[in-house]
Amino acid sequence: MSRIAYVNGRFLPHNSSAIHIEDRAMQFGDGVYEVIAVVGGKLIDVELHYDRLARSLRELNMEMQIPRVALHLTVQEVVRRNRIGEGICYLQITRGSAPRNHAFPSDPRHSVVVTARRSQPASGRVGRLGVYVITTADLRWQRRDIKSVSLLPNVLAKQNAAETGAFEAWLVDKNGAVTEGSHSNAWIVNRDGTVITHQEDVDILSGVTRRRILEIARTDGMEVVEREFTVGEAKDAQEAFLTSTSSFVVPVTRIDDTVIADGCPGSVTKRLRCLYLEAIKQPSFVSV
């Protein structure tokens, strides 16, 4: 079965879908996006994704031109038409097409694109065995809290990781603190058993999975602190892991040339992964 995409009011074959050559996403990276996990045919944490989408649009002075209910029906239909049981749904809204000019168009007509594809989250073999990450300089702009389609620094970091055989690149600011990964949030568990991740501010994207793991960890009685941590702290940690919509919870067993603890996924990470995988089966996590 060929894939189906939604583009500006029409459901089209994926391989023939297109937006205008002067769409501002192409010309300026002027747009935002969300990636929503699909598990058992259901969209996971979809309302949190829509909330973040609305925030990103506001921060770029864009209004949501399609009602949330209509948008959700469209997203569901794309998932249905592509028969996605396990996978992801990609949603992108741009300022639309207009003659090339850095200033905003006076009467923008936003472009809305929705696609979906089958995939398995990184919670199988790598979830059990853990992954290797590298550290690299954080070269991104100063509004990382906006889920913008302008991802070239992230792409370069991820390519650097791929060329070294790493699963992910953790981005490091000028003060030596880990902000987040190229497409994930970064976590450590220190030797006192405290779960640590960067505080929510303009230096990181507020990950939906990150928010859920914070909630799950605290409900389970874990000590959780949201603050910066350095590369040195990470390498000296008892455990490390990453979270994302596409990967859920993945243990990190090596950072650069340093093996974390005994090189095996730690008990805290494994428990959080199990709790999360159980939680996403609950009605509160999924759309109906």
BANUPA-754288 format. One line per 8 residues: number of its first residue (from 1); for each residue x, y, z of N, C-alpha, C. Coordinates in steps of 0.02 Angstrom, whole numbers, padded with zeros to 5 digits, always signed. Layout:
! BANUPA-754288
NUM) X:Y:Z:X:Y:Z:X:Y:Z  ...;
! end
This chain:
! BANUPA-754288
1) +00042:-00060:+00000:+00000:+00000:+00000:+00044:+00063:+00000  +00030:+00110:-00045:+00069:+00172:-00047:+00049:+00217:+00010  +00096:+00256:+00033:+00083:+00302:+00089:+00041:+00361:+00066  +00003:+00388:+00114:-00040:+00445:+00101:-00019:+00503:+00145  -00016:+00563:+00116:+00001:+00624:+00153:-00057:+00673:+00148  -00060:+00717:+00197:-00108:+00772:+00196:-00069:+00836:+00183  -00089:+00874:+00132:-00057:+00938:+00116:-00110:+00990:+00100  -00117:+01038:+00145:-00161:+01095:+00133:-00231:+01076:+00108;
9) -00262:+01032:+00146:-00332:+01016:+00131:-00343:+00956:+00087  -00289:+00924:+00065:-00297:+00867:+00019:-00257:+00807:+00044  -00286:+00748:+00037:-00250:+00685:+00049:-00222:+00662:-00018  -00156:+00653:-00019:-00121:+00640:-00082:-00072:+00582:-00074  -00055:+00548:-00130:-00001:+00498:-00126:+00063:+00531:-00100  +00096:+00498:-00054:+00155:+00527:-00022:+00208:+00548:-00072  +00219:+00506:-00123:+00274:+00520:-00170:+00259:+00575:-00220  +00198:+00601:-00219:+00182:+00657:-00264:+00157:+00718:-00225;
17) +00165:+00718:-00159:+00144:+00775:-00118:+00198:+00829:-00119  +00176:+00892:-00118:+00225:+00946:-00122:+00195:+01011:-00095  +00239:+01056:-00074:+00220:+01124:-00058:+00256:+01170:-00106  +00236:+01233:-00108:+00262:+01281:-00156:+00336:+01294:-00145  +00372:+01309:-00199:+00444:+01322:-00193:+00459:+01384:-00152  +00410:+01429:-00144:+00421:+01488:-00103:+00388:+01481:-00034  +00373:+01420:-00014:+00349:+01411:+00054:+00404:+01434:+00102  +00386:+01469:+00153:+00436:+01498:+00198:+00474:+01447:+00239;
25) +00448:+01386:+00244:+00487:+01333:+00277:+00549:+01318:+00235  +00540:+01317:+00169:+00596:+01303:+00124:+00644:+01362:+00119  +00617:+01422:+00116:+00658:+01482:+00107:+00693:+01504:+00171  +00659:+01499:+00228:+00685:+01527:+00290:+00683:+01480:+00350  +00657:+01419:+00342:+00646:+01376:+00400:+00593:+01405:+00445  +00544:+01440:+00415:+00494:+01478:+00453:+00432:+01434:+00464  +00438:+01390:+00512:+00382:+01344:+00527:+00399:+01303:+00588  +00350:+01266:+00611:+00358:+01224:+00670:+00331:+01154:+00655;
33) +00347:+01107:+00699:+00325:+01039:+00686:+00317:+01001:+00752  +00285:+00943:+00747:+00279:+00896:+00802:+00286:+00826:+00774  +00314:+00781:+00815:+00316:+00710:+00799:+00280:+00674:+00855  +00227:+00637:+00837:+00184:+00604:+00885:+00191:+00529:+00878  +00203:+00495:+00932:+00208:+00422:+00930:+00140:+00390:+00920  +00140:+00334:+00884:+00080:+00294:+00875:+00095:+00224:+00902  +00055:+00203:+00950:+00064:+00137:+00981:-00004:+00102:+00981  -00006:+00043:+00953:-00070:+00007:+00950:-00122:+00046:+00911;
41) -00100:+00084:+00861:-00146:+00124:+00821:-00170:+00187:+00854  -00146:+00202:+00915:-00168:+00261:+00952:-00112:+00313:+00956  -00132:+00376:+00952:-00085:+00431:+00959:-00070:+00443:+01033  -00005:+00445:+01049:+00016:+00450:+01119:+00027:+00523:+01139  -00005:+00542:+01195:+00004:+00610:+01223:-00010:+00664:+01172  -00062:+00653:+01131:-00074:+00699:+01076:-00092:+00769:+01100  -00128:+00775:+01156:-00146:+00842:+01180:-00085:+00882:+01202  -00036:+00848:+01232:+00026:+00882:+01251:+00063:+00906:+01189;
49) +00062:+00866:+01137:+00094:+00887:+01074:+00058:+00947:+01044  -00008:+00947:+01045:-00045:+01004:+01018:-00033:+01067:+01060  -00028:+01058:+01126:-00013:+01115:+01170:+00055:+01145:+01152  +00105:+01102:+01142:+00172:+01127:+01125:+00172:+01159:+01055  +00135:+01129:+01009:+00129:+01158:+00942:+00100:+01228:+00946  +00047:+01237:+00985:+00016:+01302:+00992:+00064:+01353:+01022  +00104:+01330:+01071:+00153:+01375:+01101:+00206:+01396:+01051  +00232:+01347:+01013:+00283:+01363:+00963:+00256:+01413:+00912;
57) +00194:+01404:+00890:+00164:+01451:+00843:+00159:+01521:+00874  +00137:+01525:+00936:+00132:+01591:+00969:+00199:+01625:+00972  +00252:+01587:+00989:+00318:+01617:+00995:+00345:+01643:+00929  +00317:+01619:+00874:+00337:+01643:+00807:+00284:+01691:+00778  +00240:+01715:+00821:+00187:+01761:+00800:+00143:+01732:+00745  +00128:+01667:+00752:+00083:+01633:+00706:+00021:+01611:+00744  -00037:+01622:+00715:-00099:+01598:+00745:-00116:+01529:+00717  -00148:+01488:+00757:-00171:+01423:+00734:-00231:+01436:+00688;
65) -00222:+01427:+00623:-00275:+01443:+00575:-00324:+01385:+00564  -00309:+01327:+00592:-00353:+01270:+00588:-00374:+01251:+00658  -00439:+01244:+00672:-00460:+01226:+00740:-00428:+01160:+00762  -00415:+01155:+00827:-00381:+01096:+00853:-00421:+01032:+00838  -00486:+01036:+00844:-00527:+00976:+00830:-00518:+00954:+00759  -00520:+01001:+00711:-00511:+00984:+00641:-00441:+00957:+00628  -00392:+00987:+00661:-00323:+00963:+00653:-00317:+00891:+00678  -00347:+00878:+00735:-00343:+00810:+00764:-00377:+00759:+00718;
73) -00434:+00776:+00691:-00468:+00731:+00645:-00425:+00716:+00584  -00390:+00767:+00561:-00345:+00758:+00503:-00287:+00712:+00521  -00257:+00723:+00579:-00201:+00681:+00601:-00225:+00608:+00608  -00282:+00599:+00639:-00309:+00531:+00647:-00321:+00498:+00579  -00347:+00537:+00532:-00361:+00509:+00466:-00298:+00489:+00429  -00245:+00528:+00437:-00181:+00509:+00405:-00155:+00444:+00435  -00160:+00437:+00501:-00139:+00375:+00534:-00182:+00317:+00509  -00247:+00329:+00504:-00292:+00275:+00481:-00278:+00255:+00409;
81) -00271:+00304:+00365:-00261:+00289:+00294:-00194:+00253:+00282  -00146:+00265:+00325:-00081:+00232:+00317:-00077:+00168:+00358  -00131:+00151:+00392:-00136:+00089:+00431:-00077:+00081:+00479  -00065:+00134:+00517:-00008:+00135:+00563:-00029:+00102:+00629  +00003:+00047:+00646:-00006:+00016:+00711:+00046:+00041:+00759  +00109:+00036:+00738:+00166:+00061:+00777:+00205:+00108:+00732  +00216:+00169:+00753:+00253:+00215:+00711:+00250:+00286:+00736  +00256:+00333:+00690:+00255:+00404:+00708:+00212:+00443:+00658;
89) +00185:+00498:+00682:+00149:+00545:+00640:+00186:+00612:+00642  +00200:+00640:+00584:+00236:+00703:+00579:+00187:+00758:+00558  +00186:+00812:+00595:+00142:+00869:+00583:+00183:+00932:+00577  +00173:+00969:+00522:+00212:+01030:+00510:+00166:+01087:+00490  +00175:+01145:+00520:+00138:+01205:+00501:+00189:+01260:+00487  +00184:+01290:+00428:+00230:+01343:+00409:+00191:+01408:+00398  +00227:+01463:+00390:+00194:+01527:+00378:+00165:+01531:+00307  +00178:+01480:+00268:+00149:+01476:+00201:+00194:+01503:+00147;
97) +00168:+01506:+00086:+00208:+01530:+00030:+00194:+01603:+00016  +00246:+01639:-00002:+00241:+01711:-00017:+00304:+01731:-00054  +00303:+01785:-00093:+00365:+01809:-00124:+00420:+01817:-00073  +00480:+01796:-00091:+00535:+01793:-00042:+00551:+01862:-00014  +00541:+01868:+00052:+00554:+01930:+00088:+00563:+01910:+00161  +00615:+01935:+00193:+00628:+01916:+00262:+00570:+01934:+00308  +00538:+01992:+00296:+00482:+02012:+00337:+00422:+01966:+00325  +00379:+01959:+00376:+00321:+01917:+00370:+00275:+01942:+00314;
105) +00242:+01897:+00278:+00191:+01919:+00230:+00132:+01951:+00268  +00098:+01998:+00236:+00046:+02036:+00270:-00017:+01994:+00282  -00029:+01945:+00239:-00089:+01903:+00246:-00070:+01830:+00236  -00035:+01801:+00284:-00010:+01733:+00275:-00065:+01680:+00273  -00055:+01630:+00231:-00098:+01571:+00228:-00054:+01512:+00244  -00060:+01486:+00304:-00014:+01435:+00327:-00018:+01371:+00286  +00038:+01338:+00280:+00040:+01271:+00250:+00037:+01220:+00306  -00004:+01169:+00298:-00012:+01115:+00347:+00003:+01049:+00312;
113) +00051:+01013:+00340:+00072:+00948:+00312:+00069:+00896:+00367  +00040:+00838:+00351:+00038:+00783:+00399:+00058:+00719:+00362  +00107:+00683:+00389:+00127:+00619:+00361:+00131:+00568:+00418  +00133:+00505:+00401:+00140:+00452:+00451:+00178:+00394:+00420  +00215:+00359:+00462:+00251:+00300:+00438:+00259:+00250:+00494  +00266:+00188:+00473:+00277:+00134:+00521:+00349:+00136:+00546  +00359:+00123:+00609:+00426:+00117:+00638:+00420:+00084:+00705  +00475:+00058:+00729:+00479:+00030:+00796:+00521:+00076:+00839;
121) +00497:+00093:+00899:+00537:+00136:+00943:+00601:+00101:+00964  +00650:+00142:+00984:+00714:+00114:+01005:+00708:+00087:+01076  +00661:+00042:+01086:+00651:+00013:+01152:+00659:-00062:+01151  +00683:-00088:+01095:+00696:-00159:+01089:+00767:-00174:+01111  +00809:-00192:+01062:+00878:-00212:+01078:+00917:-00155:+01112  +00913:-00094:+01084:+00951:-00039:+01114:+00921:-00019:+01181  +00856:-00029:+01189:+00826:-00015:+01253:+00849:-00062:+01307  +00864:-00123:+01287:+00889:-00173:+01335:+00964:-00166:+01347;
129) +01002:-00152:+01295:+01075:-00153:+01300:+01107:-00085:+01310  +01072:-00032:+01290:+01101:+00035:+01296:+01137:+00058:+01234  +01154:+00122:+01233:+01185:+00152:+01173:+01245:+00195:+01192  +01282:+00212:+01140:+01341:+00255:+01145:+01322:+00324:+01119  +01340:+00377:+01156:+01329:+00445:+01132:+01395:+00483:+01133  +01400:+00533:+01090:+01457:+00577:+01091:+01435:+00645:+01116  +01484:+00687:+01135:+01468:+00756:+01152:+01497:+00801:+01099  +01462:+00855:+01086:+01484:+00903:+01035:+01458:+00972:+01053;
137) +01489:+01024:+01027:+01469:+01092:+01044:+01398:+01107:+01021  +01361:+01142:+01063:+01293:+01162:+01047:+01296:+01226:+01005  +01282:+01220:+00941:+01288:+01276:+00894:+01221:+01306:+00876  +01168:+01288:+00910:+01101:+01309:+00890:+01085:+01381:+00911  +01029:+01407:+00885:+01008:+01474:+00903:+00985:+01475:+00975  +00964:+01534:+00999:+00951:+01543:+01070:+00879:+01533:+01090  +00838:+01504:+01045:+00769:+01488:+01062:+00755:+01415:+01048  +00791:+01372:+01083:+00783:+01299:+01073:+00716:+01274:+01099;
145) +00680:+01316:+01138:+00615:+01296:+01165:+00561:+01295:+01112  +00574:+01325:+01054:+00527:+01324:+00998:+00543:+01265:+00954  +00494:+01224:+00939:+00506:+01165:+00897:+00504:+01186:+00824  +00556:+01221:+00804:+00562:+01249:+00737:+00587:+01197:+00688  +00569:+01205:+00624:+00595:+01161:+00572:+00667:+01179:+00553  +00694:+01232:+00582:+00764:+01252:+00569:+00811:+01207:+00609  +00830:+01151:+00581:+00865:+01099:+00618:+00936:+01084:+00593  +00965:+01128:+00553:+01031:+01112:+00525:+01084:+01097:+00578;
153) +01090:+01136:+00632:+01140:+01117:+00683:+01126:+01049:+00713  +01063:+01031:+00723:+01046:+00965:+00749:+01066:+00911:+00699  +01054:+00924:+00635:+01073:+00877:+00583:+01148:+00865:+00582  +01187:+00919:+00588:+01260:+00912:+00588:+01283:+00873:+00649  +01252:+00885:+00706:+01271:+00847:+00767:+01254:+00774:+00759  +01195:+00759:+00733:+01174:+00690:+00724:+01219:+00655:+00673  +01238:+00690:+00620:+01283:+00660:+00571:+01351:+00646:+00601  +01375:+00691:+00644:+01438:+00679:+00678:+01434:+00616:+00720;
161) +01377:+00606:+00754:+01367:+00545:+00793:+01366:+00484:+00748  +01330:+00489:+00692:+01324:+00431:+00647:+01392:+00411:+00619  +01434:+00460:+00604:+01500:+00445:+00576:+01546:+00412:+00625  +01532:+00420:+00689:+01574:+00387:+00741:+01541:+00324:+00769  +01484:+00305:+00740:+01450:+00245:+00763:+01408:+00255:+00825  +01395:+00318:+00843:+01356:+00333:+00903:+01282:+00337:+00886  +01241:+00325:+00936:+01168:+00329:+00928:+01144:+00402:+00928  +01177:+00444:+00968:+01154:+00513:+00977:+01213:+00558:+00994;
169) +01203:+00623:+00985:+01252:+00673:+01006:+01221:+00716:+01061  +01256:+00721:+01117:+01234:+00767:+01170:+01268:+00834:+01160  +01229:+00887:+01161:+01252:+00954:+01146:+01276:+00989:+01209  +01333:+01022:+01204:+01366:+01051:+01263:+01374:+01126:+01252  +01352:+01166:+01301:+01356:+01239:+01294:+01426:+01264:+01311  +01437:+01329:+01306:+01504:+01358:+01315:+01529:+01351:+01386  +01484:+01335:+01434:+01505:+01326:+01503:+01517:+01253:+01521  +01512:+01209:+01471:+01525:+01138:+01482:+01465:+01098:+01506;
177) +01406:+01129:+01505:+01345:+01095:+01527:+01311:+01061:+01468  +01285:+01001:+01480:+01246:+00966:+01429:+01176:+00997:+01427  +01156:+01019:+01368:+01088:+01046:+01362:+01039:+00989:+01346  +01047:+00957:+01289:+01004:+00901:+01269:+01038:+00867:+01210  +01004:+00817:+01181:+01030:+00783:+01123:+01007:+00817:+01059  +01032:+00793:+01002:+01013:+00822:+00938:+00939:+00812:+00925  +00910:+00759:+00952:+00838:+00747:+00945:+00809:+00711:+01006  +00837:+00725:+01064:+00815:+00692:+01125:+00834:+00734:+01185;
185) +00805:+00718:+01243:+00825:+00749:+01306:+00875:+00704:+01341  +00922:+00735:+01377:+00976:+00699:+01410:+00964:+00696:+01486  +00981:+00639:+01515:+00970:+00626:+01587:+01031:+00589:+01616  +01042:+00600:+01681:+01089:+00559:+01718:+01058:+00540:+01785  +01086:+00489:+01816:+01069:+00470:+01884:+01135:+00472:+01922  +01142:+00517:+01971:+01206:+00523:+02004:+01216:+00468:+02055  +01273:+00469:+02089:+01291:+00415:+02134:+01248:+00412:+02197  +01209:+00466:+02209:+01161:+00466:+02264:+01093:+00440:+02242;
193) +01087:+00423:+02177:+01024:+00397:+02152:+00975:+00451:+02129  +00998:+00513:+02127:+00955:+00569:+02105:+00952:+00571:+02029  +00891:+00576:+02003:+00880:+00582:+01931:+00885:+00656:+01912  +00928:+00672:+01863:+00943:+00742:+01846:+00933:+00752:+01771  +00899:+00807:+01754:+00893:+00827:+01684:+00891:+00903:+01682  +00911:+00932:+01625:+00914:+01005:+01618:+00846:+01037:+01632  +00848:+01093:+01667:+00785:+01128:+01682:+00753:+01153:+01617  +00688:+01163:+01621:+00650:+01186:+01563:+00660:+01261:+01555;
201) +00693:+01281:+01501:+00703:+01352:+01485:+00717:+01357:+01410  +00743:+01415:+01387:+00753:+01424:+01315:+00811:+01383:+01288  +00850:+01350:+01332:+00907:+01311:+01309:+00888:+01241:+01285  +00827:+01219:+01301:+00807:+01151:+01281:+00735:+01153:+01255  +00718:+01101:+01217:+00649:+01090:+01199:+00615:+01051:+01256  +00556:+01074:+01275:+00519:+01039:+01327:+00490:+00975:+01298  +00527:+00920:+01303:+00505:+00858:+01273:+00443:+00830:+01307  +00396:+00805:+01266:+00335:+00776:+01293:+00352:+00713:+01334;
209) +00396:+00671:+01306:+00417:+00611:+01343:+00455:+00632:+01406  +00495:+00684:+01402:+00530:+00711:+01461:+00480:+00727:+01516  +00427:+00762:+01498:+00377:+00782:+01548:+00345:+00720:+01581  +00331:+00670:+01540:+00301:+00609:+01567:+00349:+00571:+01613  +00412:+00569:+01595:+00461:+00534:+01637:+00470:+00571:+01703  +00470:+00637:+01702:+00473:+00674:+01765:+00414:+00656:+01810  +00355:+00653:+01780:+00295:+00636:+01818:+00298:+00565:+01845  +00320:+00518:+01803:+00323:+00448:+01824:+00375:+00439:+01879;
217) +00434:+00470:+01871:+00487:+00463:+01921:+00465:+00490:+01989  +00434:+00547:+01989:+00412:+00577:+02053:+00357:+00536:+02085  +00310:+00512:+02044:+00256:+00470:+02071:+00284:+00406:+02101  +00339:+00381:+02072:+00370:+00320:+02097:+00414:+00332:+02159  +00419:+00394:+02179:+00457:+00410:+02239:+00531:+00424:+02228  +00551:+00433:+02165:+00621:+00448:+02150:+00637:+00521:+02165  +00698:+00534:+02185:+00722:+00602:+02193:+00739:+00629:+02124  +00708:+00684:+02104:+00717:+00713:+02038:+00737:+00786:+02044;
225) +00788:+00806:+02008:+00812:+00875:+02008:+00817:+00898:+01935  +00789:+00957:+01921:+00796:+00987:+01855:+00849:+01042:+01859  +00907:+01028:+01832:+00963:+01076:+01833:+01013:+01056:+01779  +01059:+01101:+01767:+01113:+01086:+01720:+01160:+01033:+01751  +01190:+00993:+01708:+01244:+00949:+01730:+01299:+00951:+01677  +01361:+00943:+01699:+01417:+00948:+01655:+01433:+00881:+01622  +01475:+00884:+01571:+01498:+00823:+01539:+01535:+00779:+01590  +01575:+00812:+01634:+01610:+00774:+01685:+01563:+00738:+01732;
233) +01509:+00772:+01753:+01460:+00739:+01796:+01428:+00680:+01761  +01414:+00689:+01697:+01382:+00635:+01659:+01427:+00574:+01655  +01490:+00585:+01643:+01537:+00529:+01637:+01550:+00495:+01704  +01539:+00532:+01758:+01549:+00503:+01825:+01484:+00476:+01854  +01430:+00480:+01816:+01365:+00462:+01843:+01358:+00386:+01853  +01309:+00369:+01893:+01292:+00299:+01904:+01254:+00271:+01844  +01213:+00314:+01813:+01175:+00294:+01753:+01166:+00356:+01709  +01150:+00343:+01646:+01132:+00397:+01600:+01080:+00368:+01551;
241) +01036:+00411:+01527:+00988:+00388:+01478:+00961:+00447:+01439  +00925:+00433:+01386:+00894:+00486:+01346:+00821:+00469:+01335  +00782:+00521:+01320:+00710:+00511:+01307:+00690:+00550:+01245  +00642:+00523:+01208:+00614:+00558:+01151:+00549:+00523:+01130  +00511:+00557:+01088:+00449:+00527:+01063:+00463:+00465:+01022  +00516:+00466:+00982:+00529:+00410:+00937:+00567:+00353:+00971  +00601:+00367:+01028:+00642:+00316:+01061:+00617:+00296:+01130  +00570:+00334:+01158:+00545:+00324:+01225:+00601:+00333:+01276;
249) +00625:+00280:+01308:+00678:+00284:+01358:+00734:+00237:+01338  +00794:+00264:+01328:+00850:+00223:+01305:+00911:+00234:+01351  +00937:+00180:+01379:+00997:+00186:+01422:+01058:+00209:+01382  +01099:+00250:+01413:+01163:+00270:+01384:+01218:+00236:+01425  +01257:+00194:+01392:+01308:+00156:+01429:+01379:+00180:+01415  +01386:+00226:+01368:+01452:+00255:+01353:+01444:+00325:+01327  +01484:+00371:+01352:+01486:+00440:+01330:+01557:+00455:+01306  +01565:+00471:+01243:+01631:+00479:+01213:+01672:+00415:+01225;
257) +01728:+00421:+01259:+01769:+00362:+01272:+01759:+00335:+01343  +01710:+00361:+01378:+01699:+00341:+01448:+01640:+00293:+01454  +01652:+00235:+01482:+01598:+00188:+01497:+01564:+00209:+01561  +01498:+00211:+01561:+01460:+00232:+01619:+01452:+00174:+01667  +01477:+00184:+01728:+01474:+00132:+01780:+01502:+00066:+01753  +01462:+00013:+01753:+01488:-00052:+01730:+01472:-00066:+01657  +01447:-00015:+01622:+01433:-00023:+01551:+01367:-00056:+01535  +01325:-00066:+01586:+01260:-00098:+01576:+01205:-00049:+01596;
265) +01146:-00054:+01567:+01090:-00011:+01588:+01078:-00018:+01662  +01067:+00039:+01696:+01058:+00039:+01768:+00987:+00024:+01789  +00978:+00010:+01852:+00913:-00010:+01879:+00861:+00045:+01875  +00882:+00108:+01886:+00835:+00164:+01883:+00810:+00172:+01812  +00856:+00171:+01764:+00837:+00179:+01694:+00790:+00123:+01672  +00808:+00062:+01690:+00766:+00005:+01670:+00696:+00010:+01701  +00693:+00034:+01764:+00627:+00040:+01795:+00586:+00095:+01760  +00618:+00152:+01746:+00582:+00206:+01712:+00557:+00184:+01643;
273) +00598:+00146:+01608:+00578:+00121:+01542:+00517:+00075:+01548  +00520:+00030:+01596:+00464:-00016:+01606:+00400:+00021:+01626  +00407:+00069:+01672:+00350:+00107:+01694:+00320:+00147:+01637  +00363:+00175:+01595:+00337:+00214:+01538:+00301:+00169:+01488  +00331:+00112:+01472:+00299:+00066:+01424:+00232:+00041:+01450  +00226:+00034:+01515:+00161:+00016:+01544:+00113:+00075:+01542  +00139:+00135:+01556:+00096:+00194:+01560:+00064:+00212:+01493  +00101:+00203:+01439:+00072:+00223:+01374:+00015:+00178:+01351;
281) +00004:+00124:+01387:-00054:+00082:+01372:-00118:+00109:+01406  -00109:+00157:+01451:-00166:+00182:+01489:-00206:+00234:+01449  -00271:+00238:+01460:-00313:+00286:+01422:-00290:+00358:+01427  -00261:+00378:+01484:-00241:+00447:+01492:-00184:+00468:+01446  -00150:+00420:+01416:-00094:+00435:+01372:-00113:+00437:+01298  -00171:+00410:+01281:-00186:+00402:+01210:-00249:+00440:+01191  -00253:+00453:+01124:-00314:+00481:+01097:-00362:+00425:+01080  -00425:+00440:+01077:-00475:+00389:+01061:-00513:+00408:+00998;
! end
